[in-house]
């Protein structure tokens, strides 16, 4: 397998890098800065292992050397890769699904609790030395027990979030292309809403668990934000561009919704400074899959896909 050259674009967990070195002729990073477009294009290799911070567009794919045959992406999403361009060049693309489900669902639940209970505001107040002691009316949040959680996108992560939210006493409704089978619905007592707009209007908390695509670009825009109740919360740990950022900022600044919990942003790592000034928003730096166990499992999936490709076997996580 040393005949195959593998280029990794970012630092990976030590155990993953060590195993890559034992299996392949691998080029690892000494630092963790994202590669430039020029560096991506110049990465002559048989296998490229990018992350979501690497934009593998048509120009990068066109400029890659003829030896590039596999893009084994480290991550579940593939919106950073021009899949039609890869297919046109005969380059296979794989990802790392399934292993992120539980960790990402944990982050969704953490954001729900933080947004509803004002945990971020309270933590900032304490750190700044502004807490003067317990008060019957200070920093009052909202209970999630008995509230309606609207899950937009009831895939693996959405279902995992539903199980957690049910344990917190929340009522679950969801919008999905297809209704779940009876067993899956019964697991969480979830109710299917074939139309998104009525679901948004009825929700106390909206959690965006849908993948990013042309269809979900700005799925939550100004019109749909206006459907939310004034005391509703919006939670996004999917992709930043699922929400129209300017419209969300205006809704939050104008007090038209109660708050938000965000783990993703349209121009990462940039975060609109207007969010930083809002006390009713919890902001996380894309921590959805950020556990040692999760990231290591992602690396193992990357390795499994490279091994299958090197042996001429079916790729376990083929996207293209």
N, C-alpha and C positions, 0 to 999 in steps of 0.2 A: 504494500500500500504506500510505501515511501515514494513511489512514482508519481503519486498525486500530490499536487501542491494545494494547500488550503490557506487562504488569507482570512484572518479574523480582524474585524474593523474596530472593536472595542475590547477593553479588558473584561474577561469573564471570570467566574469563580475559580479559585486556584485548582480545585479538584478537576474541573472541566478542562482547564488549560493543560494540566499534567496528563490527562488521558489523551487529549488531542495530540500531544507531543509523542506519546508512546505509539500512536497509531498511524500518524501521517507526517508528511513533510509540511509542517505548519509554520506560518508566519504570525507570531503573536505581537501584541502591542506593548511597548514599554511605558507609554502613558495612556491616558484615557480620553484624550480629546477626540471629538468627531473628525473623521477624515474629510478633507476638502473634495470638491468634485474632481479636481485634477488627480488627486491621489487615488480616488475610487476608480477612475478611468484607467489609471496606470497600474492598477493592481493585477498584474499578469498572474493568473492562477487557474487551476482546474475547478476549484470550488471557492466561492466567496461566501463568507459568513457575516452578513450585515445585521444591524439592529434597526429599530424604528427611527433612530436618529440619523440614519443614512438614507438619502433620497436617491434611490436607484431608478432614475427616470430613463426615457428612451435614449437620450444623448449618452448617458453613462453606459447603457447596455450596448449601444452602437459602437462606442469607442473601446469597449473591452476587447481583449485579445481573443483570437479564435479558439483558444484552449478552454475558455470558460464554458462549462457544461452544467453546472449546478449552482444555484443560489439557495443556500440552506439558511434561511433567516432565523435569527434568534429572537422569537416572539410569535405571538398568535396572530396579530394583525399583519396584513400585507399591503395596506394602502400606501406604503412608502415605496413600493416596487411597481413599475409599469409592467403588469402581467402580460398584456398583449404584445409588447415589444420583446419580452423574454420568450414568449411562445413563438413569435415570428423567427427568432434566431435559433430556435431549438434548444433553449436553455431551460432546464427543469427548475422549478421553484418549490421549496418546502417550507413549512412553518413548524411551530411547536404548540399545538392546541392541547386542551384538556388539563395539562398540569398546572395551569394558572387559575383554574376555576375557583377553588376554595379560598385562596389568598385574595383574589380580586373581590369575591363576595364579602370577605371580612372588611375590606376597605369601604365598600358600599355601605355596609351596616355602620361602620365607624363614622362615616360622613353623615349618615342619617341622624345618629345620636348626637353628634357634635353640633350639627346645624340646628336641630330641634331644641337641644338643651343649652345652646350658647356656650359650649365648652371652650371653643377657641377664644371667645371674648373674655371669659372668666380667667383662662390661663394667662392671657396677655395682661389683664388687669393685675393679677397677682405678681407676675414677674416685674411689672413696672412699679411695684410698691404702692399701688392704688387701692388695695383691699383694706377696708376699715373694719371688717368683721361681719358676722352673720347678720342678716336683716330679713324680715318677713317679706319684703317687697323688692329686694335687690336681685338683679340678674335672673329674672323669672323666665324660664324657657317653657317649652310645651311637651307634655307627655306624648309618647308614641303609642302607648297602649290604647287600643280601640280605634286608632286612626287608620285611614285608608291609604295603602301604599300602591301606587300605580307603577308597574314595571313595564317599561317599553323595551321589548326584546326579551322573549322568554326562552333563550337558549340555555346552555349549561350554567352560565353565570347567573342569569335571571332566576333559574330554578333554585340554585344554591342560595341566592339572596332571599327568595321567597320562604325557604325553610327557616332561615335565621329570623326573618321578620315575623313569621308566624309564632315562633318561640317568644318573641317580644310582645305578643298580643295584638299584632297588627292585622287588619283585614287586607287581603291580597286581591288586586285586580290586575289584569295584564292585557297588553296589546301585542299581537304577534301575527305574522302572515297566516299561520294555521293555528287552529285550536289544539291544545295539548290533548293527548289521549286521556281517558277517564282516570286511569291510575295515577298519572302525573298530576292531574288537577286535584284529585282527592288527597294527595300527599300534603298539600298546603291549603286546601279549600279555596283555591284560586278561581276567580271568575274571569272568563274571557270577554274582552271588549273588541268586537270586530272593527270598530271605528275609533280612531285615536282621540278626536276632539272631545267627545263626551267623557272619555276616561280622564282627560286632563282636567276638565271642569269639575269632576267629582272628587279629585284626589286631594289628600292632605300633604302627601309627599310623592314626588315623581322621581323615579330612578331610571336613568338612561343606560340600559344594558345592551343596546343594539350595536352591531358592527358599523363601521364607517363605510359609506359607499356614495355613489352619486345620488341614490334615492334618499339617503339619510343626511346628506349635506344640508345644514341649517334646518333640520327637521323641526327643531324648536325655534321658531322665529318670533317676530313681534306679535303676529296675530295669535299664535298658539300660547305665547306667554300671557297674553291678555285674557285667555280662558281660565288661567289658574286663579284660585281663590286668593284673597289678600293675605291669608295666613298659611299659605302653602309654601313648601320648600322644594327646590330643584336640586337633584343630585346627579353629577356627571363624572363617571370614572371610565367612560368608553373612549371617545375621542373628542378633542376640543371643538372640531368643526361641526359636530352634530348640533351644536347650539350657535345661534347667531349672537356673537359676543356683544356687539353694541346694543342689541335689543335687550339682552340680559342685564347689562350694566344699567340701562335706563330704567328697567323694571325694579332693580334693587335700589338704585339711588332715589327713585320716586316713591319707594315704599309700596309698590303695587304687588309685590310678593314678600313673604316674611324673611326669606334668606336662601342661601345656597351652600352646597358642599361640592368642591371641585378638586379633582385630581389630575385633570388634563386641560390643555390650553391649545388654541389654534396655531400659535407660533412658538412652540416650546423650543428653548427654555425661557423665552420671553413671557412675562406675565404682565398684562395691562395694569399699570400702576393705580388705576381707579379701583381695582379690586382690593388693593392693599389698604385703601382708606376706608373700606366698608367693615363695620363691626359685626355685621350679620352674615359674614361669609367665612367658611372654613376653607383654607387653601392648603393643598398638599402637593409636593413635587413629584408627581407621577409615581406613586408608591404601590400601585395596584398589585404587581407581582413581586414586590421587593422583600422577599424572604430568602434566607439561605437555601432552604429546602426547595422553594419554587424555582429560583434561578439555576440551581444545580440540576433540577429535573429538566429544565429547558435545555441546558447544555447537553444532557444525555440524549434528548430527542434530536438535537442537531447531529450528534455523533451517529445515532442510529440511522438517520437519513443519509449521511455521507457513506457509512458502511454499506448500506443497501445499494446506493448508486455505484460504489466502487466494485461491487460484486455482480452488477447487472441485474439486481433484484427489483421487485416492485418497491417504490418508495412509500414508506408507511404514512407519511404526512404530505403527500403530493398536493400542491395547489395548481401548478401548471406542469 
